Amino acid sequence: MGDGSKPKKKKNKILLFVLLLVVIIAIALLVIILLPSQTPLSGLFGTRQPAFTVNELNFSVGRDRVFSHADGFVAAAGSLGLQVMAPDGRETLREPFQMSEPAITEAGGYFIAFDIGGSAVRVFNNSQILSTIEAEGDVVSASINSNGWFCIVTQER
């Protein structure tokens, strides 16, 4: 009969094997994570892309902002008017006027901003106001097509 030393030796060998495996995995992870440019495995994770900066677009058109875009230009309309930013972050147009419920739509590089329930309407492109309208009734909706033709729907006051 045995004294139980064989199962104990087998248990110790398994424990030693698991411990050795954990140490090898930990070392491999440290090498991969801490020294990625110096290891042969770094190619498996792709090349690192250099950081690049982007321009922050700061719109100051008030509350209830709505946005539209065309050809990389971004137009915003809000309670204080409209503003257009170029793809590089430069402001290309600003038109201050009041709107209580601003809306904006775009087609073919033409924009129309209007005040739902109000009377203010502006038709513009990325650099200039093409038309300024004060509607006689309350503006319900407005649309523009890719040729710059627009339609304004109003309701009598």
DRENKOLLO-363400 format. One line per 4 residues: number of its first residue (from 1); their letters; for each residue x, y, z of C-alpha. Coordinates in nm, 4 decimals. Each point is the difference from the previous one (the first is absolute). Example, Ala and Ser with C-alpha at 12.3 -4.5 7.8 and 13.67 -1.06 7.14 Angstrom:
// DRENKOLLO-363400
1) AS) 1.2300 -0.4500 0.7800 | 0.1370 0.3440 -0.0660 $
//
This chain:
// DRENKOLLO-363400
1) MGDG) 0.0000 0.0000 0.0000 | 0.1142 0.3544 -0.0609 | 0.0305 0.2982 0.2226 | -0.1703 0.2308 -0.2525 $
5) SKPK) 0.3243 0.1554 -0.1250 | -0.0666 -0.0867 -0.3666 | -0.3219 0.2065 -0.0282 | 0.1712 0.2803 0.1937 $
9) KKKN) 0.2981 -0.0009 -0.2426 | -0.2359 0.0031 -0.2960 | -0.1941 0.2901 0.1549 | 0.3259 0.1928 0.0603 $
13) KILL) 0.1099 -0.0549 -0.3627 | -0.3321 0.1300 -0.1329 | 0.0165 0.3033 0.2321 | 0.3593 0.0717 -0.1067 $
17) FVLL) -0.0981 -0.0331 -0.3683 | -0.2949 0.2425 0.0401 | 0.2186 0.2490 0.1890 | 0.2691 -0.0184 -0.2694 $
21) LVVI) -0.2637 0.0482 -0.2717 | -0.1406 0.3088 0.1761 | 0.3494 0.1519 0.0306 | 0.0737 -0.0615 -0.3705 $
25) IAIA) -0.3322 0.1572 -0.1047 | 0.0614 0.3016 0.2260 | 0.3475 0.0554 -0.1475 | -0.1329 -0.0334 -0.3547 $
29) LLVI) -0.2764 0.2540 0.0675 | 0.2468 0.2450 0.1513 | 0.2260 -0.0298 -0.3024 | -0.2903 0.0474 -0.2426 $
33) ILLP) -0.1572 0.2926 0.1890 | 0.3011 0.1915 0.1281 | 0.2423 -0.0479 -0.2871 | -0.2176 -0.0176 -0.3111 $
37) SQTP) 0.2472 0.1664 -0.2337 | 0.2824 -0.2360 0.0982 | -0.1717 -0.3380 -0.0186 | -0.0507 -0.2243 -0.3009 $
41) LSGL) -0.3650 -0.0340 0.1052 | -0.0687 0.3715 -0.0314 | -0.0802 -0.0455 -0.3703 | -0.3002 -0.2106 0.0949 $
45) FGTR) -0.1727 0.2982 0.1562 | 0.0379 0.2406 -0.2926 | 0.1987 0.3162 -0.0189 | -0.0673 0.2869 0.2313 $
49) QPAF) -0.1479 0.3019 -0.1685 | 0.1400 0.3366 0.1070 | -0.2386 0.2262 0.1849 | -0.1453 0.2854 -0.1993 $
53) TVNE) -0.1803 0.3110 0.1072 | -0.3361 0.1101 -0.1275 | -0.1579 0.3394 0.0011 | -0.2771 0.0472 0.2489 $
57) LNFS) -0.3126 0.1524 -0.1483 | -0.1383 0.2588 0.2412 | -0.3519 0.0965 -0.0886 | -0.1407 0.3026 0.1789 $
61) VGRD) -0.3511 0.0124 -0.1370 | -0.1855 -0.0206 0.3301 | -0.2350 -0.2639 0.1298 | -0.1959 -0.2675 -0.1857 $
65) RVFS) 0.2739 -0.0491 -0.2582 | -0.0676 -0.2008 -0.3125 | 0.2652 -0.1028 -0.2531 | 0.0316 -0.0845 -0.3664 $
69) HADG) 0.3007 -0.0638 -0.2234 | 0.1078 0.0079 -0.3637 | 0.3389 -0.0581 -0.1654 | 0.1757 -0.0043 0.3381 $
73) FVAA) -0.1551 0.3289 0.1133 | -0.2154 -0.0105 0.3119 | -0.2828 0.2469 0.0508 | -0.1682 0.0597 0.3335 $
77) AGSL) -0.3123 0.1961 0.0820 | -0.1058 0.0937 0.3500 | -0.1913 0.2533 0.2030 | 0.2579 0.2709 -0.0850 $
81) GLQV) 0.0375 -0.0578 -0.3750 | 0.2105 -0.2144 -0.2291 | 0.3637 -0.0851 -0.0509 | 0.1945 -0.2017 -0.2591 $
85) MAPD) 0.3379 -0.1645 0.0588 | 0.2409 -0.1233 -0.2687 | 0.1536 -0.3488 0.0186 | 0.3150 0.1485 0.1568 $
89) GRET) -0.1990 0.1706 0.2787 | -0.0010 0.3536 -0.1410 | -0.3223 0.1945 0.0298 | -0.1195 0.0901 -0.3498 $
93) LREP) -0.3357 0.1585 0.0811 | -0.1841 0.1422 0.2998 | -0.3420 0.1644 -0.0025 | -0.1517 0.1109 0.3307 $
97) FQMS) -0.3794 -0.0007 0.0272 | -0.2467 -0.1342 0.2537 | -0.1827 -0.3287 -0.0298 | -0.2126 -0.1691 0.2651 $
101) EPAI) -0.0100 -0.3441 -0.1668 | 0.2787 -0.0240 -0.2583 | 0.0041 -0.2477 -0.2861 | 0.2384 -0.0526 -0.2900 $
105) TEAG) 0.0114 -0.2086 -0.3146 | 0.2472 -0.0394 -0.2881 | 0.0088 -0.1132 -0.3616 | 0.2841 0.0263 -0.2504 $
109) GYFI) 0.2059 0.2389 0.2117 | -0.2927 0.2361 0.0638 | -0.1427 0.0410 0.3493 | -0.3224 0.1462 0.1319 $
113) AFDI) -0.0319 0.0895 0.3678 | -0.3368 0.0997 0.1393 | -0.1865 0.0630 0.3215 | -0.2901 -0.2415 0.0420 $
117) GGSA) -0.2940 0.2046 0.1270 | 0.1913 0.3240 -0.0617 | 0.0687 0.2068 -0.3094 | 0.3790 -0.0106 -0.0573 $
121) VRVF) 0.1377 -0.1860 -0.3023 | 0.3540 0.0047 -0.1427 | 0.1157 -0.1673 -0.3213 | 0.3784 -0.0368 -0.0250 $
125) NNSQ) 0.2917 -0.2032 -0.1253 | 0.3286 -0.0640 0.1766 | 0.1175 0.3625 -0.0272 | -0.2846 0.2439 -0.0581 $
129) ILST) -0.3624 0.0794 0.0756 | -0.1971 -0.0354 -0.3228 | -0.3382 0.1137 0.1299 | -0.1380 0.1522 0.3202 $
133) IEAE) -0.3744 -0.0365 0.0497 | -0.2387 0.1083 0.2726 | -0.3168 -0.1988 -0.0658 | -0.3405 0.1606 0.0465 $
137) GDVV) -0.1410 -0.3087 0.1713 | 0.1468 -0.2540 0.2387 | 0.2497 -0.2264 -0.1751 | -0.1128 -0.3622 0.0139 $
141) SASI) 0.2654 -0.1531 -0.2260 | 0.2558 0.0826 -0.2656 | 0.1960 -0.2018 -0.2524 | 0.2669 0.0571 -0.2621 $
145) NSNG) 0.1123 -0.1992 -0.3024 | 0.3444 -0.0582 -0.1481 | -0.0453 0.2911 -0.2451 | -0.0666 0.2493 0.2796 $
149) WFCI) -0.3755 0.0272 -0.0545 | -0.1853 0.0094 0.3283 | -0.3509 -0.0174 0.1382 | -0.1302 0.1473 0.3252 $
153) VTQE) -0.3278 -0.1160 0.1514 | -0.1706 0.2484 0.2350 | -0.3161 0.0150 0.2009 | -0.2045 0.3165 0.0440 $
157) R) 0.0292 0.1677 0.3365 $
//
